[in-house]
Amino acid sequence: MLGYFMAETDVVQNYPTNFEAWIEEFNDWQTRIGFDPSWLGDYRFDIKFDWDTAGGEIEFGDFEGMPKWERRMQIPQQNITDAIINMVSVQGDTEFASVEQQNHLLETAPTEYDKKSALRIMCEEQRHGWQMAYLLCTFFGEQGVREAAKLLERNAQEGTRILGSFNEPIDHWLDFFMFTHFIDRDGKYQLKMLSTSSFKPLAASMGPMLKEESFHLGTGANGLRRVVKQGVIPCSLIQKYINKWVSTGLDLFGTDDSSSAQWAYVYGIKGRYDEREAGTEADREHLNEASRDLYFQELREEMRRISKARKEGEPELYIPSDKFKRGIGKYAGKNYTVEGESFDGSEEEYQAYLDSVLPTDEDEETLVNVYMKEDWIQYREWKGN
């Protein structure tokens, strides 16, 4: 019985046979995407559980009050098992996708601090994916083994990752800071929603992952603040990248009135972001919207703080409307401005409007070959290990 009832600092080191075979595939994946294992140094991909924060009883849904499930045989229905496998698979998919999107940036890091920070993030993202693969291989038999294999078969560069944000190119360091600020912040929400899961090994995996994730989104916020404070890249151009990344972050919360979110709540496998703090009954028909709204408000508050670092005369940075450029939900495919106003012109006129508020090829060229040729980010010294 591997790994049950361990303290937060304990790790699983005696891997089962199926997972050992997966590790060989993982090593091949690193080579395939161009991630040099020597970059890891003495970093280890340990399996970490925090059983104390996982809780002992199912906390919400139709099974509330019953003991949390600790192995597959305890899960009462196959459709619940399938839902858990799907959530573990999606989470693992995002972790490996991030490394595929980002590892090429190490060669162009603006400072040693940024290079070491990005490398730490990539190490921890791989560990998170490793943890999800471990759950699949250990608890879910051949079905889990097949899904774990798929985590290494899909590829962000080929556009085959499950979620749209994780197929987006991260071409330069401004994209990287946007991604870690907006998309890793969404990751924090997803991990916290799983931290109360009725499947105890999944809930127990989230505590250590959340602690590591806080560094990732902190890297994004601090990076953007340093860029804004340096004042080389105009805020008007930075704003275009904010407009680009916010909408895809909002889409990660899924569709409105989601039946799959409702069933996940019924089964107790994925709660609200503030499940333990809410103190009120959940609106099961609008679960995705509730978490998305909390995320959106957090983005606004964070951007107000970041914008305070701008130089005198630069325009204030802001978060665009949650209606703008949405691909999922009730605003998907509809034409709205960054202020949230309906755009009444033709499609050609709307495309011209998008070119004025989103990065163009010309903007990319100017960013990389003009602004990023200077000292475009505030220097920071690396003081870690």
C-alpha positions in Angstrom: 0.0 0.0 0.0 2.2 2.7 -1.3 2.2 6.1 0.3 -0.8 6.1 2.6 -0.9 8.2 5.7 2.4 9.9 5.2 3.4 13.3 6.5 3.8 16.3 4.2 7.6 15.9 4.0 7.5 12.2 3.2 7.9 11.0 -0.3 7.3 7.8 -2.2 10.5 6.3 -3.6 9.6 2.6 -4.3 7.7 3.0 -7.6 5.4 0.3 -8.9 6.4 -1.5 -12.1 3.9 0.4 -14.4 5.3 3.7 -13.2 8.9 2.6 -13.7 8.0 1.9 -17.3 6.4 5.4 -17.5 9.6 6.9 -16.2 11.5 5.5 -19.1 9.0 7.2 -21.5 9.4 10.4 -19.5 13.2 10.4 -20.0 12.6 10.0 -23.8 10.1 12.9 -23.7 12.7 15.2 -22.1 15.1 14.4 -24.9 12.4 14.8 -27.5 11.4 18.3 -26.4 15.0 19.5 -25.9 15.1 19.6 -22.1 18.6 18.7 -21.0 18.3 16.5 -17.8 21.6 18.0 -16.6 19.8 21.3 -16.1 18.0 19.6 -13.2 21.2 19.5 -11.1 20.3 17.7 -7.8 16.6 18.3 -8.2 14.5 15.2 -7.7 11.1 14.3 -9.0 9.7 13.0 -5.6 6.1 12.0 -5.0 4.8 14.3 -2.2 1.6 14.0 -0.3 0.1 16.1 2.5 -2.4 13.9 4.1 -3.3 16.3 7.0 -4.7 19.0 4.7 -6.5 16.4 2.5 -9.1 15.7 5.2 -10.7 12.5 6.1 -14.4 13.0 5.1 -16.0 14.0 1.8 -16.6 17.7 2.2 -19.4 18.5 -0.3 -21.7 16.9 -2.8 -24.0 13.9 -2.5 -21.4 11.8 -0.6 -20.7 14.5 2.0 -19.7 13.1 5.4 -18.6 9.7 4.1 -14.9 8.7 4.3 -12.8 10.0 1.4 -11.9 7.3 -1.1 -8.3 6.1 -0.8 -8.2 3.6 -3.6 -10.0 2.7 -6.8 -12.1 -0.1 -5.3 -13.7 2.3 -2.8 -15.0 4.6 -5.5 -18.7 3.7 -5.8 -19.3 4.2 -9.6 -17.3 3.8 -12.8 -18.4 7.2 -14.0 -16.9 8.8 -10.9 -13.7 6.9 -11.6 -13.7 8.2 -15.1 -14.2 11.8 -14.0 -11.3 11.5 -11.5 -9.0 10.1 -14.2 -10.0 12.9 -16.6 -9.2 15.6 -14.0 -5.9 14.0 -13.1 -5.1 13.7 -16.8 -6.0 17.3 -17.6 -3.9 18.6 -14.7 -0.9 16.5 -15.8 -1.3 17.6 -19.4 -0.9 21.3 -18.5 2.3 20.7 -16.5 4.2 19.0 -19.3 2.8 21.4 -21.9 4.2 24.3 -19.9 7.7 22.9 -20.2 7.3 22.4 -23.9 6.2 26.0 -24.3 8.9 27.5 -22.1 12.2 25.6 -22.1 13.6 27.3 -25.2 13.6 30.6 -23.3 16.5 29.6 -21.1 18.9 30.6 -23.8 17.8 34.2 -23.9 17.2 34.9 -20.2 17.7 38.6 -19.5 19.4 37.9 -16.1 20.7 34.9 -14.2 17.9 35.4 -11.8 15.3 35.0 -14.5 17.0 31.9 -15.9 17.2 30.2 -12.5 13.6 31.2 -11.8 12.3 29.8 -15.1 14.4 26.6 -14.6 12.9 26.1 -11.1 9.4 26.5 -12.5 10.1 23.9 -15.3 11.5 21.5 -12.7 8.5 21.9 -10.5 6.0 21.6 -13.4 7.7 18.3 -14.4 7.3 17.1 -10.8 3.7 18.0 -10.8 3.1 16.1 -14.0 5.2 13.2 -12.6 2.9 13.2 -9.5 -0.2 13.1 -11.7 1.2 10.2 -13.8 2.0 8.4 -10.6 -1.6 8.6 -9.5 -2.8 7.3 -12.8 -0.4 4.4 -12.9 -0.7 3.5 -9.3 -4.5 3.8 -8.6 -6.2 3.3 -11.9 -4.9 0.1 -13.6 -4.6 -0.2 -17.3 -6.9 2.7 -17.9 -4.6 4.9 -15.8 -1.5 3.6 -17.5 -2.9 4.5 -20.9 -3.8 8.0 -19.8 -0.4 8.5 -18.3 1.2 7.5 -21.6 -0.8 10.2 -23.4 0.6 12.9 -21.1 3.9 12.4 -23.0 2.4 11.9 -26.4 0.5 15.2 -26.8 2.7 18.2 -27.6 2.2 21.9 -27.2 4.3 22.7 -30.3 2.0 20.5 -32.3 -1.1 22.1 -30.8 -2.3 18.8 -29.4 -2.5 19.6 -25.7 -6.0 19.4 -24.1 -6.5 23.1 -23.2 -6.0 26.0 -25.6 -3.7 28.1 -23.4 -1.2 25.3 -23.4 -0.9 25.3 -27.1 -0.1 29.0 -27.4 3.5 29.9 -28.4 5.5 31.6 -25.7 7.9 33.4 -28.0 9.8 35.7 -25.6 10.1 36.7 -22.0 7.2 39.1 -22.0 5.0 36.2 -23.0 6.6 34.2 -20.3 5.8 36.7 -17.6 2.2 37.0 -18.9 1.8 33.3 -18.9 3.2 32.8 -15.4 1.1 35.7 -14.1 -2.2 34.9 -15.7 -2.1 31.1 -16.6 -0.2 29.9 -13.5 -2.6 31.9 -11.4 -5.4 30.0 -13.0 -3.4 26.9 -12.1 -3.5 28.0 -8.4 -7.3 28.0 -8.7 -7.5 24.6 -10.3 -5.2 23.0 -7.7 -7.1 24.6 -4.8 -10.4 23.3 -6.2 -9.0 19.8 -6.3 -7.5 20.1 -2.8 -10.8 19.2 -1.2 -11.4 16.2 -3.5 -13.2 13.1 -2.4 -10.4 11.0 -3.8 -7.9 11.4 -1.0 -4.6 10.8 -3.0 -5.6 13.6 -5.4 -6.5 15.9 -2.5 -3.2 15.0 -0.7 -1.2 15.8 -3.8 -2.4 19.4 -4.0 -0.8 20.9 -0.8 2.8 20.5 -2.0 1.8 21.5 -5.5 0.1 24.7 -4.3 3.2 25.7 -2.3 5.3 25.3 -5.5 2.8 27.0 -7.7 2.9 30.1 -5.6 6.5 30.7 -6.8 5.4 30.3 -10.4 2.7 33.0 -10.4 4.9 35.2 -8.1 7.5 35.0 -10.8 5.0 36.4 -13.3 3.8 39.2 -11.1 7.3 40.2 -10.1 8.6 40.0 -13.6 5.8 42.2 -15.0 6.4 44.7 -12.2 10.2 44.8 -13.0 9.4 45.4 -16.7 6.9 48.2 -15.9 9.3 49.8 -13.5 12.2 49.8 -15.9 10.1 51.7 -18.4 11.8 50.6 -21.6 8.8 48.8 -23.1 5.9 51.3 -23.3 2.9 50.5 -21.2 0.7 50.8 -24.4 2.6 47.8 -25.8 2.5 45.9 -22.5 -1.2 46.4 -22.4 -1.6 44.6 -25.7 0.0 41.5 -24.3 -2.3 41.7 -21.2 -5.3 41.8 -23.6 -3.9 38.8 -25.4 -3.4 36.6 -22.3 -6.3 37.5 -20.0 -9.0 36.1 -22.3 -7.3 32.7 -22.6 -6.9 32.5 -18.8 -10.6 33.2 -18.3 -11.5 30.5 -20.8 -9.6 27.9 -18.8 -12.4 27.9 -16.2 -14.6 26.1 -18.8 -18.1 26.7 -20.0 -20.9 28.5 -18.2 -23.7 26.3 -16.7 -21.3 23.4 -17.0 -22.9 20.0 -16.4 -19.5 18.4 -16.0 -18.6 20.9 -13.2 -22.0 20.1 -11.6 -21.4 16.4 -11.6 -17.8 16.9 -10.3 -19.4 18.7 -7.4 -22.0 16.1 -6.9 -19.3 13.4 -6.7 -17.2 15.6 -4.4 -14.2 15.4 -6.6 -13.8 19.1 -7.4 -15.0 21.9 -5.2 -15.3 25.7 -5.4 -12.1 27.7 -5.1 -13.2 28.9 -1.7 -15.0 25.7 -0.7 -13.8 25.6 2.9 -14.1 29.3 3.4 -17.4 30.1 1.7 -19.8 29.1 4.4 -22.7 29.0 2.0 -24.4 26.4 -0.2 -22.9 26.2 -3.7 -24.8 27.3 -6.7 -24.3 24.1 -8.6 -25.5 25.5 -11.9 -22.8 28.2 -11.9 -19.7 26.7 -10.4 -17.3 27.7 -13.2 -18.6 31.2 -13.2 -18.2 31.6 -9.5 -14.5 30.6 -9.6 -13.9 32.6 -12.7 -15.3 35.8 -11.1 -13.0 35.4 -8.1 -10.0 34.9 -10.5 -11.1 38.0 -12.5 -11.3 40.2 -9.4 -7.9 38.9 -8.3 -6.4 39.8 -11.7 -7.8 43.4 -11.4 -6.3 43.9 -7.9 -2.9 42.5 -9.0 -2.8 44.7 -12.1 -3.5 47.8 -10.0 -0.5 47.0 -7.9 1.7 46.3 -10.9 0.6 49.5 -12.7 1.7 51.6 -9.7 5.4 50.9 -10.8 5.0 52.6 -14.1 6.9 55.8 -14.9 5.3 59.2 -14.9 3.3 59.9 -18.1 2.7 56.2 -18.9 -0.9 55.1 -19.2 -2.4 53.0 -16.4 -2.4 49.2 -17.1 -5.7 47.4 -16.6 -7.4 44.1 -17.1 -9.7 44.1 -20.1 -13.4 43.1 -19.8 -14.2 39.5 -19.3 -16.4 39.8 -22.4 -13.4 40.6 -24.7 -12.1 37.9 -27.1 -13.6 35.0 -25.3 -13.5 31.5 -26.9 -15.6 29.8 -24.2 -18.8 30.7 -22.4 -21.7 33.1 -23.2 -19.5 35.7 -24.7 -17.7 33.3 -27.0 -17.5 34.4 -30.6 -19.1 37.7 -29.9 -17.5 41.1 -30.7 -16.7 43.2 -27.7 -14.2 45.9 -27.0 -11.7 45.7 -24.2 -14.1 47.9 -22.2 -16.8 45.3 -22.6 -18.9 47.3 -25.0 -20.6 45.6 -27.9 -18.8 46.3 -31.2 -21.4 47.2 -33.8 -19.2 47.4 -36.9 -18.5 44.8 -39.6 -16.2 41.9 -39.1 -13.5 43.7 -41.1 -13.8 46.7 -38.8 -13.7 44.5 -35.8 -10.5 42.8 -37.1 -9.0 46.3 -37.5 -10.0 47.0 -33.9 -8.3 43.8 -32.7 -5.1 44.8 -34.5 -5.2 48.0 -32.4 -5.5 46.3 -29.0 -3.6 43.0 -29.5 0.0 42.4 -30.5 0.6 42.5 -34.3 3.6 41.0 -36.2 5.0 44.5 -36.3 4.6 44.8 -32.5 6.5 41.5 -32.0 9.3 42.7 -34.3 9.6 46.0 -32.4 9.5 44.3 -29.0 12.2 41.7 -29.7 14.5 43.7 -32.0 14.2 47.2 -30.5 13.0 47.2 -26.9 14.5 43.9 -25.8 17.9 44.9 -27.1 18.2 47.4 -24.2 18.1 46.8 -20.5 14.4 46.3 -20.6 13.8 44.7 -17.2 14.9 45.8 -13.8 18.0 43.8 -12.7 17.5 41.4 -9.8 20.2 39.2 -8.3 19.6 35.5 -7.8 20.0 34.5 -4.1 18.7 31.0 -4.2 20.5 27.7 -4.3 
